[in-house]
Amino acid sequence: MTDPLHKIVIVGGGAGGLGLATKLGKKLGKKKKARITLVDVRKTHFWKPLLHEVAAGSLNAFEDELSYLAQAKWNHFHFLPGRMCGLDRDDKTITLAPINDEAGQEVVPERSLEYDDLVICLGSTANDFNTPGAVDHCLFLDNREQAERVHTTLLNHYLHAQASHEKSPELNIAIIGAGATGVELAAELHFAAIELARYGLDAIQPNKVNITVIEGSERILPALPARISSSVHKQLQKMGIVIQTRQLVSEITNKGLNTKSGDFINSDLSIWAAGIKAPAFLKDIAGLETNRINQLVVRPTLQSTLDDHIYALGDCASCSLTNSKGEPFTIPPRAQAAHQQAELLTKSLIGKVLEGQAPLTFTYKDYGSLISLSRFSAVGNLMGAITGGDMMVEGRMAKMFYISLYRMHQVALFGRLRTGALIIKDFIGKTTRPHLKLH
Ligand SMILES: Cc1cc2nc3c(=O)[nH]c(=O)nc-3n(C[C@H](O)[C@H](O)[C@H](O)COP(=O)(O)OP(=O)(O)OC[C@H]3O[C@@H](n4cnc5c(N)ncnc54)[C@H](O)[C@@H]3O)c2cc1C
């Protein structure tokens, strides 16, 4: 028997998709006005902007992950685990790849899932631009498992040094890419080096951890205003972090990085944090328009350019708008953009299902950017409603705003009351845990 309810399928429960599923579940699913289904390849949600903290060990991912099944139950939507691998626009179905266990045995066969409206929010991964050696010799930071691998590899270097009795061992860490991810990771790793020595893993002294950040542009944080870039640059230098700009990495080996200018940078631990690309299977999927980094091209309504029933948001979507001066710009791949797009689609889809309304048009409000420099500081700018303009913030105040970004994400998922309870839980937890995950 076919389901008479309007079927909204959301693929990808990340910064944008999970908030959308939660709100549509509460507004439409609860009243049986539509059937909301969230599909994700993982069983738990973890907010991606915290991954660099997991990598350094300053955050234990298990304490902050959220079960999709539980969130679905609490908020009246359905959760289906699975990896989207295909789309049939004529049949209005998506294909989910088989699920195998660790030994490769099939647990769930390939399935298809019908939709009336499909929202694709699959996020992005780092773009290594096919640099030779990157896949074999770099670690990445695209999901929780990868971030944990960075942490484990870091700890293994420390354990090895501790057991080897080598005199004054060094650890060379190279981070490729000085966007927000690379810069924040560098500061977190500097913090980790201090803390690991404090907790007794002191064979490698903090001043023997050589962190180098390599950036192709002429300054770090090229997407942010120059004054933020310059302030962060100075603070990283104070921590002893080496910054190499205008350097393009040409090859990565197990000893380090070769650059196009002919330099060699020693590295025991290389982490790729440059560029983004959407999942490869999206490239021209079912004849939809995509760009050179596999993002689905969408109109300002967030509908794909060629299909009114397919929407895309967040990092896997390319959405171009014009600003108040009439200049074109593309929405940046950031959590605040995914969140705002999810808010718009919530209203659009509710209007469509309940009133048969046409989809709304997206306008992007840039509230500014904040860069966290671990426990040491934060730097950024706040724009618009909060400040009445563009205001640079640094230190404790900036850190407070930075933390509030995650809290706002939690409010979208849990409401204010439960977020308040989580803040108290986290505060108490801090007094009973070491400052760093040491295992
Ligand atoms: C270390 C780091 C720090 C960052 N810091 C900031 C910051 O401070 N501020 C900021 O604004 N942005 C930051 N970002 C960027 C931000 O995380 C992204 O812009 C944001 O998460 C994008 O949201 P999204 O919903 O598009 O995708 P994501 O949040 O990446 O979610 C995508 C979801 O899709 C699922 N998925 C992927 N493929 C499939 C598939 N084939 N089938 C089913 N499910 C699938 C994934 O499991 C995931 O749950 C940071 C990113 C990183 C990596």
The ligand as a Tripos MOL2 file, in Angstrom:
@<TRIPOS>MOLECULE
LIG
   53    58     1     0     0
SMALL
NO_CHARGES

@<TRIPOS>ATOM
      1 C1         37.5430   21.0550   11.7340 C.3       1 LIG1
      2 C2         36.4460   21.9510   11.1720 C.ar      1 LIG1
      3 C3         36.1420   23.1360   11.8320 C.ar      1 LIG1
      4 C4         35.1150   23.9600   11.3310 C.ar      1 LIG1
      5 N1         34.8130   25.1080   12.0110 N.ar      1 LIG1
      6 C5         33.7890   25.8850   11.5950 C.ar      1 LIG1
      7 C6         33.4140   27.0710   12.3110 C.ar      1 LIG1
      8 O1         34.0460   27.4170   13.3250 O.2       1 LIG1
      9 N2         32.3550   27.8070   11.8610 N.ar      1 LIG1
     10 C7         31.6450   27.4350   10.7510 C.ar      1 LIG1
     11 O2         30.6840   28.1430   10.3770 O.2       1 LIG1
     12 N3         31.9690   26.3290   10.0400 N.ar      1 LIG1
     13 C8         33.0200   25.5440   10.4200 C.ar      1 LIG1
     14 N4         33.3490   24.4160    9.7100 N.ar      1 LIG1
     15 C9         32.5690   24.0760    8.5010 C.3       1 LIG1
     16 C10        31.2580   23.3880    8.9120 C.3       1 LIG1
     17 O3         31.5440   22.2610    9.7120 O.3       1 LIG1
     18 C11        30.4770   22.9680    7.6760 C.3       1 LIG1
     19 O4         30.2970   24.0950    6.8530 O.3       1 LIG1
     20 C12        29.1100   22.4070    8.0650 C.3       1 LIG1
     21 O5         29.2460   21.2780    8.9020 O.3       1 LIG1
     22 C13        28.3230   22.0270    6.8140 C.3       1 LIG1
     23 O6         27.0900   21.5050    7.1940 O.3       1 LIG1
     24 P1         26.3550   20.4560    6.2590 P.3       1 LIG1
     25 O7         25.0310   20.1830    6.9120 O.co2     1 LIG1
     26 O8         26.3740   20.9250    4.8560 O.co2     1 LIG1
     27 O9         27.2700   19.1400    6.2770 O.3       1 LIG1
     28 P2         27.8550   18.2900    7.4830 P.3       1 LIG1
     29 O10        27.6830   18.9630    8.7800 O.co2     1 LIG1
     30 O11        29.2250   17.8860    7.0630 O.co2     1 LIG1
     31 O12        26.9070   16.9900    7.4710 O.3       1 LIG1
     32 C14        26.8720   16.1120    6.3910 C.3       1 LIG1
     33 C15        26.1810   14.8200    6.8300 C.3       1 LIG1
     34 O13        25.9770   13.9910    5.6820 O.3       1 LIG1
     35 C16        26.3010   12.6410    5.9990 C.3       1 LIG1
     36 N5         26.6520   11.9720    4.7470 N.ar      1 LIG1
     37 C17        27.7120   12.2350    3.9320 C.ar      1 LIG1
     38 N6         27.6480   11.4600    2.8330 N.ar      1 LIG1
     39 C18        26.5250   10.7110    2.9300 C.ar      1 LIG1
     40 C19        25.8940    9.7440    2.0810 C.ar      1 LIG1
     41 N7         26.3980    9.3980    0.8810 N.pl3     1 LIG1
     42 N8         24.7210    9.1870    2.4790 N.ar      1 LIG1
     43 C20        24.1840    9.5260    3.6850 C.ar      1 LIG1
     44 N9         24.7300   10.4360    4.5310 N.ar      1 LIG1
     45 C21        25.8860   11.0200    4.1520 C.ar      1 LIG1
     46 C22        27.4460   12.7780    6.9920 C.3       1 LIG1
     47 O14        27.5730   11.6060    7.7840 O.3       1 LIG1
     48 C23        27.0210   14.0050    7.8120 C.3       1 LIG1
     49 O15        26.2430   13.6510    8.9310 O.3       1 LIG1
     50 C24        34.3910   23.5840   10.1630 C.ar      1 LIG1
     51 C25        34.7200   22.3890    9.5160 C.ar      1 LIG1
     52 C26        35.7380   21.5730    9.9950 C.ar      1 LIG1
     53 C27        36.0710   20.2840    9.2670 C.3       1 LIG1
@<TRIPOS>BOND
     1     1     2 1
     2     2     3 ar
     3     2    52 ar
     4     3     4 ar
     5     4     5 ar
     6     4    50 ar
     7     5     6 ar
     8     6     7 ar
     9     6    13 1
    10     7     8 2
    11     7     9 ar
    12     9    10 ar
    13    10    11 2
    14    10    12 ar
    15    12    13 ar
    16    13    14 ar
    17    14    15 1
    18    14    50 ar
    19    15    16 1
    20    16    17 1
    21    16    18 1
    22    18    19 1
    23    18    20 1
    24    20    21 1
    25    20    22 1
    26    22    23 1
    27    23    24 1
    28    24    25 2
    29    24    26 1
    30    24    27 1
    31    27    28 1
    32    28    29 2
    33    28    30 1
    34    28    31 1
    35    31    32 1
    36    32    33 1
    37    33    34 1
    38    33    48 1
    39    34    35 1
    40    35    36 1
    41    35    46 1
    42    36    37 ar
    43    36    45 ar
    44    37    38 ar
    45    38    39 ar
    46    39    40 ar
    47    39    45 ar
    48    40    41 1
    49    40    42 ar
    50    42    43 ar
    51    43    44 ar
    52    44    45 ar
    53    46    47 1
    54    46    48 1
    55    48    49 1
    56    50    51 ar
    57    51    52 ar
    58    52    53 1
@<TRIPOS>SUBSTRUCTURE
     1 LIG1         1 GROUP 0 **** ****
